[in-house]
Amino acid sequence: DWAIENDMDIINLSAGTQTTSPAFQGVMDKAYNSGLLIVAAAGNDGNIDGSGDTVDFPARYDSVIGVSAVDSYLNRASFSSTGSMVEIAAPGVQILSTYLGNQYAYISGTSMAAPYVSGELALILQAYPHLSNKEIRKVMIEHTMDLGLKGRDTYFGYGLMQASSFTQPINIIEENPVTSL
């Protein structure tokens, strides 16, 4: 509610749970329907062999962009949750970050990958301020490098989030454009 009331553009949720509730989903849907982009860590509950659907909530909701983690070789991080609700992948292994005690530390997790996507979405939004959150999400998908199986898959979603200069205009095709009245 605070993010909606204060006209935020992007919410990053580097947290998750295996438990859902109608209230939890309702607040995510409300934020998304108000125009916010919601990015969440897919979770660190993945099986070593990549089997199963282990994506955490809120990343599991349609209104949320679920982010999995890859290592520096673009392999799925062994801990990264997998499932059909993974939408995109980003670096999440041995990421240098601020840490307790006024220090820095290397940290791994989908909680490291989600802010990478949030930051890239902020750059896309800066380049295309007239686009809606749904259109920005389409641009994000267009700027991925496909990994794993061709197309969307349960490890990487649509692929690896790519940084871009966004110098080329993006044409968003409207589903039902009005041609005359």
N, C-alpha and C positions, 0 to 999 in steps of 0.2 A: 504494500500500500504506500509506503514511503517513497519508493522509486517511481510509482505512478504519480503521486501528488507532487513530486519534485521534478517532474519532466525529465527523468533519466532516459537514456537511449538503450543501454546495455546493462544487464545484470550478469555477473559472473558468480557461479555457485561452485566453489571448489570444495564441495561437501556432498555427501549422499547417504542414503540408507536403503536397506532392502525392504523397508516397510512403507506402505503408501496409505493415504486416507483421502476421502472425497474433499476434505477441506484443503489439504496440501495441493491436490491437483487443481482445485478451484482457484486458488490464489495464483498458481502458475498460468493457468488459462486466462485469468483476468488480466494479468500483466501483459501477456502476449497479445491479447485482444485489444489492449490499450495502445499497442504499437511498440512495445519493448521487445528487444531481442534478449532471450534468456539462454545462457550458455552454462552447461553443467558437466562436471567430471563424470565419466561413465562408471567409474569405480575401480577399485583395485582388488576385485574379487574374482578375477579371471582364473580359469584352470590353466595349468602349464601347457596342456595340449591345445588350448583354445576352444575346447568344446563347451557347449551349454550356453544358455542365455542368462548372463550374470549382471546385466546392466542395472545400476542403482537408480532409485528415484532421487531427484526429479528428472534425471537424464532420460528416463524411460517414457516420459510424457511427450506427446506429439508437439506440444507448444514449446518444447525445450530442445536445444541443440546438444546432443550427447557426444562427448569428446573422449576418444580413446587415446592411448599413448604409444608412441614409437620410440625406438632408440636411435642412435646416430647412424646406424646402418639401414634405417627405415624398416626394421623388423618390428612386429608387434611386441610390446613389452610383455614379458611373461606374466606379469601381475594384472595387466589391463583387462577389464571386463569386456566381454564379447556379447553380441546379440544384435537382433534386427534394428534396435533403436540407436545403435552407434551411427552417427551421422557424418562425423569427420574425425580425422586423426591429426595429432600435433606432437611435437617433441615433448617427452615426459620422463626421460631417463637421465639421471645425473645433471640436473639443471641447477646452475649456480643461482642462489637466491639469498635474500636477506634472512637472518636467523636471530634467535634469541641472544641476548647479551651483546648487542651491537656488533654482531659478527655476520659472516657469510658462510653458507654451507651448500654442498651439493645434495639435492633432494630429488627423489623419484616419485612419480605418481601421476594419475590422471588429473590431480589437482594442480599439477605444474603445466599440463597440456591445455587445460581449459582457458587460463588467462592468455595464452598465446593466441588462441582463436578469438577471444574477446578483443584483444588488441588489434588483430587483423580486421575484425569486423568494424572497429572504430575507424580504421583507415579507409575502409570501403565506404562507410557512412559519411566520412569527411569528403570523399571524392564525389559521392552521389547523394547529397543531402535531401534531394527531392523524392528518393525512393522510400517505399514503405518497408517495414520490417520483413514482410514476406518476400518482397523483391530483393532486399539485401541478402536474404538467405539464399535466393537463387543465384545471385552474383557470387556468393561464397562457394557454392557448389561448382560454378563454372571455373573457379580459380583453384581447383584441387588437382593434385597429381594422383592419378589412379594407382592404387597399390593393391596387391593381392589379386583376388578374382576380378575379372573385368566387370565394371559397374559397381554398384553398391554391394558391399559385403558386410559380414558380421564382425570382422576384425577392424577395418579401417573406414567403414561407412562409404562415402563417395571418394575418399582418398585423403591425402595429406594436404593440409591447409598451406597454400603458397602465398608468400609475400609478393606483392606486385606494386608497380608504380601507378597502376590504374590510369595510364595515359590514354588508352584506347577506350572510346565510349562503349558502354554496354547498352544494347538494345533489349529492353524487356518487352516481350510480346504479351499484350493483354489477351486474356482468355475470351472476353466478350466485348470488344471495343464498340463503342457507339459510333455509327457511321452517319446517322442523320436522325433528326427528330421530326 
